[in-house]
């Protein structure tokens, strides 16, 4: 009741930060209420099916029991989803996000590794019912991609995916030899305009560079330096944008990306101000190795932060990431 009263306060939006918090709390409460209603209805349907099964002939009872089992399985899935959401309490956890994957050490096989990771995250997103779109990529010289950017929209996307940030190491046999390959993953939330207006970028701390975008977009994109790269000098954070047709549009979008990344890092470091972000920690965070994937001579996927491991590497690479994501969230909550 208090959350609804605050949401209906006519003066609420005079403070955009408070308004965002209030509305996010209200959405969480309404979602919990709806889920509680669905759980109650499902429990009643299961109970009814079991009662009817006890009174019916064996062949009809079997159908009712099968229906009850199916409803119970969906009920358990809903409980598991709710438990996962309870583990997320970050300011931006309910937001969508951009996932950037880039090749590290390992030569051409690192570009192939980028493609494999893109496939893993895309399939995981599709299983969750999220919308996922590739917005940019740089092809490898012979195979795969040097880098790729994905935009993912859905409920609690950033909260579930932020733990993927860091270095992912692949061990496999490549051209008859056992090879170790690396790829980096960055995850940044999509934020509302009112969140971003609170971030003031000091122009003296920004380094701009421009380059040709290449790819689709016509002669302006291919012949003029419309793509933009911005470096935030105090932290060393760099963002780029090349998907828009003009330099101005790319610069505007790159500034937005930089603000989103700075806010996300500030939350992770529990920094009250952007100026309090520790650049050395940022660098270490981007480079921290988070997970190993071994395909030969045995199969194993092990998270180096939680210790969670699985022997079915193929399933993980086909998007079965749920257990790794949940293990990370539980560790962060502990």
FILUMBA-361225 format. One record per residue (C-alpha): residue number from 1; x, y, z. Coordinates in nm, 3 decimals. Example, Ala and Ser with C-alpha at 12.3 -4.5 7.8 and 13.67 -1.06 7.14 Angstrom:
REM FILUMBA-361225
<1, <1.230, -0.450, 0.780>>
<2, <1.367, -0.106, 0.714>>
***
This chain:
REM FILUMBA-361225
<1, <0.000, 0.000, 0.000>>
<2, <0.284, 0.240, 0.086>>
<3, <0.454, 0.180, -0.251>>
<4, <0.131, 0.261, -0.437>>
<5, <0.078, 0.576, -0.231>>
<6, <0.430, 0.692, -0.314>>
<7, <0.378, 0.613, -0.683>>
<8, <0.061, 0.826, -0.688>>
<9, <0.232, 1.121, -0.520>>
<10, <0.187, 1.416, -0.765>>
<11, <0.529, 1.554, -0.664>>
<12, <0.711, 1.223, -0.716>>
<13, <0.877, 1.313, -1.048>>
<14, <1.032, 1.630, -0.912>>
<15, <1.305, 1.394, -0.791>>
<16, <1.379, 1.161, -1.084>>
<17, <1.613, 0.938, -0.880>>
<18, <1.353, 0.880, -0.608>>
<19, <1.081, 0.832, -0.870>>
<20, <1.285, 0.563, -1.047>>
<21, <1.338, 0.376, -0.720>>
<22, <0.970, 0.400, -0.622>>
<23, <0.846, 0.280, -0.960>>
<24, <1.095, -0.006, -0.967>>
<25, <0.981, -0.115, -0.619>>
<26, <0.617, -0.096, -0.728>>
<27, <0.685, -0.309, -1.037>>
<28, <0.859, -0.567, -0.819>>
<29, <0.567, -0.577, -0.576>>
<30, <0.309, -0.611, -0.854>>
<31, <0.511, -0.887, -1.019>>
<32, <0.534, -1.073, -0.686>>
<33, <0.158, -1.037, -0.631>>
<34, <0.084, -1.171, -0.978>>
<35, <0.320, -1.463, -0.929>>
<36, <0.162, -1.546, -0.590>>
<37, <-0.180, -1.550, -0.756>>
<38, <-0.053, -1.782, -1.031>>
<39, <0.106, -2.016, -0.776>>
<40, <-0.219, -2.033, -0.577>>
<41, <-0.422, -2.108, -0.890>>
<42, <-0.175, -2.376, -1.003>>
<43, <-0.183, -2.544, -0.660>>
<44, <-0.563, -2.551, -0.670>>
<45, <-0.564, -2.701, -1.021>>
<46, <-0.321, -2.975, -0.914>>
<47, <-0.531, -3.056, -0.609>>
<48, <-0.849, -3.072, -0.820>>
<49, <-0.685, -3.300, -1.077>>
<50, <-0.566, -3.536, -0.802>>
<51, <-0.912, -3.548, -0.644>>
<52, <-1.075, -3.631, -0.977>>
<53, <-0.811, -3.895, -1.054>>
<54, <-0.903, -4.079, -0.734>>
<55, <-1.262, -4.110, -0.856>>
<56, <-1.205, -4.199, -1.223>>
<57, <-1.136, -4.521, -1.408>>
<58, <-0.765, -4.610, -1.444>>
<59, <-0.730, -4.484, -1.803>>
<60, <-0.891, -4.147, -1.721>>
<61, <-0.702, -4.123, -1.393>>
<62, <-0.373, -4.162, -1.579>>
<63, <-0.452, -3.859, -1.798>>
<64, <-0.544, -3.651, -1.494>>
<65, <-0.226, -3.753, -1.313>>
<66, <-0.020, -3.660, -1.619>>
<67, <-0.189, -3.319, -1.627>>
<68, <-0.123, -3.270, -1.255>>
<69, <0.245, -3.363, -1.301>>
<70, <0.281, -3.114, -1.586>>
<71, <0.126, -2.831, -1.381>>
<72, <0.348, -2.921, -1.085>>
<73, <0.660, -2.906, -1.305>>
<74, <0.564, -2.557, -1.427>>
<75, <0.498, -2.454, -1.067>>
<76, <0.850, -2.567, -0.970>>
<77, <0.998, -2.372, -1.263>>
<78, <0.818, -2.061, -1.141>>
<79, <0.949, -2.109, -0.788>>
<80, <1.305, -2.148, -0.921>>
<81, <1.269, -1.830, -1.128>>
<82, <1.140, -1.639, -0.827>>
<83, <1.428, -1.762, -0.611>>
<84, <1.676, -1.641, -0.874>>
<85, <1.513, -1.297, -0.892>>
<86, <1.524, -1.265, -0.513>>
<87, <1.903, -1.300, -0.536>>
<88, <1.920, -0.983, -0.747>>
<89, <1.913, -0.653, -0.566>>
<90, <2.135, -0.429, -0.781>>
<91, <2.007, -0.091, -0.892>>
<92, <2.015, -0.187, -1.260>>
<93, <1.946, -0.562, -1.237>>
<94, <1.601, -0.536, -1.399>>
<95, <1.746, -0.360, -1.707>>
<96, <1.840, -0.499, -2.046>>
<97, <2.207, -0.497, -2.143>>
<98, <2.472, -0.494, -2.413>>
<99, <2.711, -0.789, -2.425>>
<100, <3.042, -0.726, -2.600>>
<101, <3.271, -1.018, -2.681>>
<102, <3.623, -0.970, -2.816>>
<103, <3.904, -1.203, -2.912>>
<104, <4.204, -1.230, -2.682>>
<105, <4.523, -1.432, -2.708>>
<106, <4.509, -1.740, -2.929>>
<107, <4.530, -1.630, -3.293>>
<108, <4.257, -1.723, -3.541>>
<109, <4.105, -1.975, -3.299>>
<110, <4.029, -1.684, -3.063>>
<111, <3.803, -1.541, -3.335>>
<112, <3.628, -1.876, -3.355>>
<113, <3.592, -1.873, -2.975>>
<114, <3.413, -1.535, -2.999>>
<115, <3.162, -1.694, -3.238>>
<116, <3.107, -1.986, -2.999>>
<117, <3.043, -1.751, -2.706>>
<118, <2.801, -1.543, -2.913>>
<119, <2.611, -1.862, -2.995>>
<120, <2.607, -1.963, -2.625>>
<121, <2.466, -1.630, -2.506>>
<122, <2.218, -1.606, -2.793>>
<123, <2.074, -1.949, -2.720>>
<124, <2.060, -1.878, -2.346>>
<125, <1.871, -1.554, -2.418>>
<126, <1.628, -1.731, -2.649>>
<127, <1.559, -1.998, -2.387>>
<128, <1.479, -1.722, -2.138>>
<129, <1.237, -1.563, -2.384>>
<130, <1.451, -1.250, -2.422>>
<131, <1.499, -1.047, -2.739>>
<132, <1.857, -1.062, -2.860>>
<133, <2.007, -0.877, -3.157>>
<134, <2.356, -0.852, -3.301>>
<135, <2.423, -0.481, -3.351>>
<136, <2.788, -0.479, -3.456>>
<137, <3.077, -0.713, -3.534>>
<138, <3.426, -0.719, -3.678>>
<139, <3.506, -1.031, -3.882>>
<140, <3.824, -1.227, -3.826>>
<141, <4.093, -1.236, -4.091>>
<142, <4.014, -1.597, -4.185>>
<143, <3.739, -1.731, -3.957>>
<144, <3.504, -1.616, -3.684>>
<145, <3.493, -1.262, -3.543>>
<146, <3.740, -1.035, -3.371>>
<147, <3.453, -0.879, -3.176>>
<148, <3.074, -0.874, -3.161>>
<149, <2.815, -0.663, -2.976>>
<150, <2.474, -0.801, -2.874>>
<151, <2.177, -0.609, -2.738>>
<152, <1.953, -0.814, -2.507>>
<153, <1.613, -0.700, -2.379>>
<154, <1.394, -0.874, -2.123>>
<155, <1.320, -0.907, -1.751>>
<156, <1.628, -0.901, -1.524>>
<157, <1.867, -0.942, -1.816>>
<158, <2.151, -0.737, -1.667>>
<159, <2.109, -0.894, -1.325>>
<160, <2.149, -1.241, -1.472>>
<161, <2.422, -1.161, -1.723>>
<162, <2.653, -0.923, -1.533>>
<163, <2.842, -1.217, -1.384>>
<164, <2.960, -1.316, -1.734>>
<165, <3.195, -1.019, -1.745>>
<166, <3.563, -1.109, -1.757>>
<167, <3.795, -1.344, -1.945>>
<168, <3.670, -1.682, -2.069>>
<169, <3.937, -1.948, -2.139>>
<170, <3.890, -2.234, -2.386>>
<171, <4.110, -2.547, -2.401>>
<172, <4.068, -2.779, -2.700>>
<173, <4.251, -2.960, -2.978>>
<174, <4.300, -2.728, -3.276>>
<175, <4.476, -2.845, -3.593>>
<176, <4.597, -3.152, -3.409>>
<177, <4.746, -2.961, -3.114>>
<178, <4.612, -2.880, -2.771>>
<179, <4.551, -2.504, -2.769>>
<180, <4.445, -2.250, -2.508>>
<181, <4.234, -1.958, -2.629>>
<182, <4.095, -1.649, -2.455>>
<183, <3.806, -1.409, -2.514>>
<184, <3.688, -1.111, -2.311>>
<185, <3.325, -1.037, -2.225>>
<186, <3.185, -0.700, -2.114>>
<187, <2.827, -0.655, -1.990>>
<188, <2.670, -0.310, -1.951>>
<189, <2.310, -0.219, -1.860>>
<190, <2.068, -0.016, -2.068>>
<191, <1.960, 0.276, -1.851>>
<192, <1.672, 0.522, -1.861>>
<193, <1.739, 0.881, -1.959>>
<194, <1.670, 1.010, -1.608>>
<195, <1.952, 0.790, -1.474>>
<196, <2.197, 0.922, -1.731>>
<197, <2.120, 1.290, -1.681>>
<198, <2.277, 1.263, -1.336>>
<199, <2.614, 1.179, -1.497>>
<200, <2.819, 1.481, -1.599>>
<201, <3.109, 1.403, -1.830>>
<202, <3.408, 1.634, -1.797>>
<203, <3.510, 1.712, -2.154>>
<204, <3.872, 1.759, -2.045>>
<205, <3.876, 1.394, -1.937>>
<206, <3.753, 1.258, -2.273>>
<207, <3.970, 1.160, -2.566>>
<208, <3.786, 1.137, -2.901>>
<209, <3.900, 0.957, -3.215>>
<210, <3.718, 0.899, -3.542>>
<211, <3.746, 0.628, -3.805>>
<212, <3.565, 0.478, -4.102>>
<213, <3.292, 0.239, -4.004>>
<214, <3.281, 0.015, -4.310>>
<215, <3.002, -0.233, -4.379>>
<216, <2.645, -0.135, -4.460>>
<217, <2.521, 0.222, -4.454>>
<218, <2.608, 0.375, -4.790>>
<219, <2.891, 0.592, -4.911>>
<220, <2.881, 0.828, -4.614>>
<221, <2.954, 0.544, -4.372>>
<222, <3.223, 0.385, -4.586>>
<223, <3.409, 0.694, -4.709>>
<224, <3.377, 0.939, -4.420>>
<225, <3.508, 0.895, -4.066>>
<226, <3.165, 0.865, -3.903>>
<227, <3.257, 0.605, -3.638>>
<228, <3.348, 0.739, -3.293>>
<229, <3.568, 0.610, -3.012>>
<230, <3.571, 0.781, -2.672>>
<231, <3.824, 0.713, -2.397>>
<232, <3.751, 0.818, -2.039>>
<233, <4.105, 0.913, -1.941>>
<234, <4.082, 0.875, -1.557>>
<235, <3.960, 0.514, -1.577>>
<236, <4.092, 0.406, -1.918>>
<237, <3.742, 0.295, -2.019>>
<238, <3.685, 0.305, -2.395>>
<239, <3.360, 0.287, -2.590>>
<240, <3.290, 0.304, -2.960>>
<241, <2.992, 0.342, -3.189>>
<242, <2.984, 0.295, -3.563>>
<243, <2.635, 0.167, -3.644>>
<244, <2.474, 0.509, -3.709>>
<245, <2.499, 0.699, -4.038>>
<246, <2.649, 1.025, -3.910>>
<247, <2.934, 1.118, -3.677>>
<248, <2.701, 1.321, -3.457>>
<249, <2.461, 1.031, -3.405>>
<250, <2.748, 0.793, -3.330>>
<251, <2.903, 1.038, -3.085>>
<252, <2.572, 1.080, -2.903>>
<253, <2.526, 0.704, -2.874>>
<254, <2.889, 0.654, -2.764>>
<255, <2.843, 0.912, -2.488>>
<256, <2.536, 0.722, -2.370>>
<257, <2.730, 0.395, -2.368>>
<258, <3.009, 0.557, -2.166>>
<259, <2.765, 0.688, -1.907>>
<260, <2.598, 0.346, -1.877>>
<261, <2.934, 0.178, -1.830>>
<262, <3.051, 0.433, -1.570>>
<263, <2.728, 0.402, -1.369>>
<264, <2.748, 0.022, -1.373>>
<265, <3.109, 0.029, -1.252>>
<266, <3.027, 0.286, -0.985>>
<267, <2.759, 0.052, -0.849>>
<268, <2.998, -0.246, -0.854>>
<269, <3.265, -0.049, -0.670>>
<270, <3.006, 0.110, -0.437>>
<271, <3.135, 0.452, -0.543>>
<272, <2.917, 0.753, -0.459>>
<273, <3.057, 0.959, -0.746>>
<274, <3.193, 0.878, -1.091>>
<275, <3.516, 1.051, -0.990>>
<276, <3.560, 0.792, -0.713>>
<277, <3.589, 0.501, -0.958>>
<278, <3.927, 0.332, -0.923>>
<279, <4.077, 0.288, -1.267>>
<280, <4.321, 0.016, -1.158>>
<281, <4.030, -0.195, -1.033>>
<282, <3.844, -0.144, -1.360>>
<283, <4.141, -0.272, -1.558>>
<284, <4.180, -0.576, -1.335>>
<285, <3.808, -0.648, -1.351>>
<286, <3.799, -0.652, -1.729>>
<287, <4.093, -0.889, -1.733>>
<288, <3.985, -1.120, -1.452>>
<289, <3.954, -1.481, -1.566>>
<290, <3.608, -1.604, -1.470>>
<291, <3.551, -1.941, -1.635>>
<292, <3.739, -2.228, -1.800>>
<293, <3.592, -2.445, -2.077>>
<294, <3.783, -2.768, -2.147>>
<295, <3.675, -2.973, -2.452>>
<296, <3.974, -3.212, -2.483>>
<297, <4.100, -3.453, -2.358>>
<298, <3.799, -3.442, -2.120>>
<299, <3.503, -3.204, -2.096>>
<300, <3.465, -2.960, -1.807>>
<301, <3.329, -2.610, -1.750>>
<302, <3.446, -2.455, -1.422>>
<303, <3.374, -2.112, -1.278>>
<304, <3.687, -1.987, -1.101>>
<305, <3.492, -1.757, -0.866>>
<306, <3.228, -1.996, -0.736>>
<307, <3.399, -2.332, -0.795>>
<308, <3.083, -2.452, -0.973>>
<309, <3.171, -2.707, -1.240>>
<310, <2.998, -2.931, -1.491>>
<311, <3.117, -3.212, -1.717>>
<312, <2.867, -3.145, -1.998>>
<313, <3.057, -2.867, -2.175>>
<314, <2.861, -2.915, -2.498>>
<315, <2.531, -2.840, -2.322>>
<316, <2.677, -2.528, -2.162>>
<317, <2.801, -2.402, -2.499>>
<318, <2.452, -2.461, -2.638>>
<319, <2.311, -2.211, -2.389>>
<320, <2.252, -2.419, -2.075>>
<321, <2.402, -2.156, -1.843>>
<322, <2.138, -2.153, -1.569>>
<323, <2.338, -2.335, -1.301>>
<324, <2.647, -2.118, -1.351>>
<325, <2.442, -1.797, -1.338>>
<326, <2.262, -1.907, -1.022>>
<327, <2.586, -2.014, -0.852>>
<328, <2.735, -1.669, -0.916>>
<329, <2.426, -1.489, -0.783>>
<330, <2.424, -1.700, -0.465>>
<331, <2.793, -1.626, -0.408>>
<332, <2.734, -1.252, -0.450>>
<333, <2.439, -1.261, -0.211>>
<334, <2.624, -1.458, 0.058>>
***
